[in-house]
């Protein structure tokens, strides 16, 4: 049995000027830090400057990619904070996924989405297919904020905090279960995507 905390990387998927993502990310990060079994790292894509042009197969990654890879590799689980752009997810998030492969494999992914009427859920559904392709496991439960800009108060906390915290706990509990199970499985039998 492995008693070290599960390493959770919260990924802020929006890089847009004036974005709302940091508000949502601060909230879910606070919720995650209440779990004693989670050690939380926040990866803000606005700070990574990942190039959107991929190198050829077999070529070394650029320094910006090499700097991010160890943080993803050390993760046992991920929470992706994503808005919905044009009924899908932001391009910088896809760029992050595409630059990496082994870092995602046999690890669970949870989602916190936000947007207008759909609350970002269309972005989440598109991301499920992308993460399946890199051999990650997405958890069923999500947290979504419909009309997000009106759902947070001046203190940057959800107005219906008890309900939102309950949804976050459900998602984080599922994520922690899968993270523990998959970490154990990867230790006993290393994952081979071949």
N, C-alpha and C positions, 0 to 999 in steps of 0.2 A: 504494500500500500504506500502511496506517495502522499506525504503530509504537507508538502510545500504548497503555498497558495497557488491558485490557478491564475495565470497571467492573462489579463483581459486587455486588449487594445481597442480603445474607442476611436473610430476613424471619422473625422469630420469631412464629409464628402463634398461640400460646397466651397468654392473659392471666389464666388461672385462678390463684387464690390457691394458693401452695405448688407451683406448676408445676415440671415437670422440664425444660421447654423450654430454659432458659438453659444447662443442662449440655450438652445435645445441640448447641445452637447454638455454644457456645464451642469444642467439639471440631471441628465442621465448619468453623468460621471459621479455626481454626488450620490445618486441612488445606488450605483454600483459599489461605491466605497463603503456603503453600509453593510455589504456582504463580507463577513470575516474571511471567507475562502477565496476572495478575489483581490488580486494585486493589479491596480489599474494604471495603464499608460494611455495618454491621449496623443494621437497622431493627427495633426491638422494639415490637410493637403495644401492649404494656403501657404504653409511654411516649407514645403518640400521642394517646390520648383521642379517637379518631375518633367522631363522632356516628353512632348507628345509624339515624337518620332522615335519608333523602336529601332534598335540596332538589329543587324542580321543575326541569324542563328549562329551560335558559337562565338560571337564577339562579346567582349567584356562589357558589362553595363556601365553607363556613365556614373560619375561620383555621386550624383543626387540619388540615383537608384540604389547604389551600393550602400549609401548611408541609411536608407529606409529598411532594406532587406533584413538586417539583424533584428530589428524591432518586431517585424512580422514573424520571423522565424522563431523568436522567443515566445510568441503568443501561444496560449492554449485555446483561446477563443477571441472572437471579434464582435463588436457592436458597431454597425455602420449607421451613422446619422446622415440621412439623405433628404434633400428636398426633391420635388418633382419638377423637371424641366421638360416641357413639350411631351407630357405623358410618359416620361422615362426618367432616368437618372443622369446626373451631371457627367460630362466627358472626363473631368479629372479623376473621378472615381473609377471609370473604366480603364483609364491610363494606369492607375495604381494596380489594378487587378492584372492587366495585361503584362506589366513589367515583371511580375512574379508568378511562380507556379508552385514549387515545393512548399513555399511558406504558407499556402492556403490548405494544402492537402490534409485530409482527415482531421479537420478542425471545424468547430461549429461557428456559425455566424447568426447573430441576431440583428434586428433592424429597429431603428427609431426613425420614423419618417414624419415629414410635415409638408403642408401645402395648403391649397385652397379646399375645394369641396371634397376631393379624394383623399386629402391628408397624406399625399405622397405614396399611397398604396400601389399605384400603377408602377412607380419606380421600384418598389420592393418586389413586385411580381416579376419584373424584368430582371432584376438582380438575382433572383433565385435561380434562373436558368443559367446565368453567367457563372455563379458560384458552383453550380453543379458541374459545369464543364471543367473547373479547376479542382474538382474532387473535394470541395468543402460541403459541409452539411448545414443547411439552414434550419433554424428552429421554427416551429409553427407560429408561436405567439409573437406578436409585434406590438410596438407602441406607436400610435399615429396621432398626429395633431391636425385636425381638420380646421381650416381657418386659423392657423397657428398664431398669427400676429395678434389676434384678439383673445387667445387662450392663456396668455401669460400676463402677469401683472407687472407693475413698475419695479418690483423686487426681482424680476426675471424668474419667478416661480410660477408654475401652472396655477390658474385660478381655482380649478377643481383638483387640488393637490392630493387629497386622499385617494380619489379614483385613479389619478395618473400614477401615483406611487404603487397602488395595488397592481396596475397593469405592468409597471416596470418590474416589480418583484416577481410576478408570474413569468415574464420573459427571461429575467436574469436567473431565476431558479432553473428553468429549462436549459438555459445556456450553460450553467454551471454543471448540471447533471451530464450533459453531452460532453462538455470539456473534460470532466473527470473520466468518463467512460472512454473517450477517444484517446486521452493521454495515456491511460492504462494500456489500451490496445496498441498504441504506437510504441510503447516501451516493450511490451511483450512480443510484439510482432511488427517490426517496422513496415510502414505503409509503402507499397509499391504500386504506383499508378500504371505501370507498364501494361 
